[in-house]
Amino acid sequence: MNGEAIFTEYLLPFTGLLIIIALVATVIGFLMSIITDPKSAITVLITIAGLVVLFFIGYSVADSSVTARELNEFGVDEPLSQKIGGILNMTYYLFIIAGVAVVLDVVQRVVKSIG
């Protein structure tokens, strides 16, 4: 069995299962946070709204071009290609935001230790 067959037969469905588990855990965590502290729901809703905004920014910038191979082999058409590009762009934006947050945290800790 080659590497691509292992990926498509085992790892890809497993990844989908992990995504579903993560979504269920996120929804359960959100509901529990609303029950324990209703004011914290505002922060979660603002975060979700921010993610939606980042997705639509990424979606609007994404290219919708599709090659013949992608269309025939994977069934990816132009709208799906743009959605995939939007999700990838959103992932890049989140990675940049996380990197900036780490750098700012390190700088803040250095400033606190000096002063």
C-alpha positions in Angstrom: 0.0 0.0 0.0 1.5 3.3 -1.0 1.5 6.5 1.0 -1.3 8.2 -0.8 -3.6 5.2 -0.3 -2.9 5.2 3.4 -3.6 8.9 3.6 -6.9 8.7 1.7 -8.2 5.5 3.3 -7.2 6.0 6.9 -5.7 9.4 7.8 -8.2 11.6 5.9 -11.3 10.0 7.6 -9.5 10.1 10.9 -8.8 13.8 10.5 -12.5 14.4 9.7 -13.4 12.5 12.9 -11.0 14.7 14.9 -12.5 17.8 13.5 -16.0 16.7 14.4 -14.8 15.8 18.0 -13.2 19.2 18.3 -16.4 21.0 17.1 -18.5 19.0 19.5 -16.1 19.8 22.4 -16.1 23.5 21.4 -19.9 23.7 21.4 -20.1 21.9 24.8 -17.4 24.1 26.2 -19.3 27.2 25.0 -22.6 26.0 26.5 -20.9 25.3 29.8 -19.3 28.7 29.9 -22.7 30.3 29.2 -24.2 28.3 32.1 -21.4 29.1 34.6 -20.7 32.7 33.6 -23.2 34.3 31.2 -21.1 37.5 30.9 -18.3 35.4 29.4 -20.5 34.5 26.4 -20.0 38.1 25.1 -16.2 37.4 24.8 -16.8 34.1 23.0 -19.3 35.7 20.6 -16.8 38.5 19.9 -14.2 35.9 19.2 -16.5 34.0 16.8 -17.4 37.2 15.1 -13.7 38.0 14.6 -13.1 34.6 13.1 -16.0 35.1 10.7 -14.6 38.5 9.7 -11.1 36.9 9.1 -12.7 34.2 7.0 -14.6 36.7 4.8 -11.4 38.7 4.4 -9.6 35.6 3.4 -12.4 34.5 1.1 -12.6 37.9 -0.7 -8.8 37.8 -1.3 -8.7 34.1 -2.4 -8.3 33.1 -6.0 -11.0 30.9 -7.5 -9.0 29.5 -10.4 -9.2 25.7 -10.9 -7.0 23.6 -13.1 -8.4 20.8 -15.2 -6.7 18.2 -13.0 -8.3 19.6 -9.8 -11.7 19.7 -11.5 -11.5 16.1 -12.9 -9.6 14.3 -10.2 -10.9 16.0 -7.0 -14.2 17.6 -8.2 -13.2 21.0 -7.0 -15.1 23.8 -8.8 -14.5 27.6 -8.6 -16.8 28.3 -5.6 -15.2 25.4 -3.6 -11.7 26.5 -4.6 -12.5 30.0 -3.3 -13.9 28.6 0.0 -10.8 26.5 0.5 -8.6 29.5 -0.3 -10.5 31.5 2.3 -10.0 28.9 5.0 -6.3 28.7 4.1 -5.9 32.5 4.2 -7.8 32.6 7.5 -5.3 30.0 8.9 -2.4 32.2 7.7 -3.9 35.2 9.4 -4.4 33.3 12.7 -0.8 32.1 12.5 0.5 35.6 12.1 -1.7 36.9 14.9 -0.5 34.1 17.2 3.1 34.9 16.3 2.6 38.6 17.1 0.9 37.7 20.4 3.9 35.5 21.4 6.4 38.2 20.5 4.4 40.8 22.4 4.2 38.5 25.4 8.0 38.0 25.4 8.6 41.7 25.2 6.1 42.4 28.0 7.8 39.9 30.3 11.2 41.4 29.5 10.0 44.9 30.2 8.4 43.7 33.5 11.6 41.9 34.6 13.7 45.0 33.9 11.4 47.5 35.6 
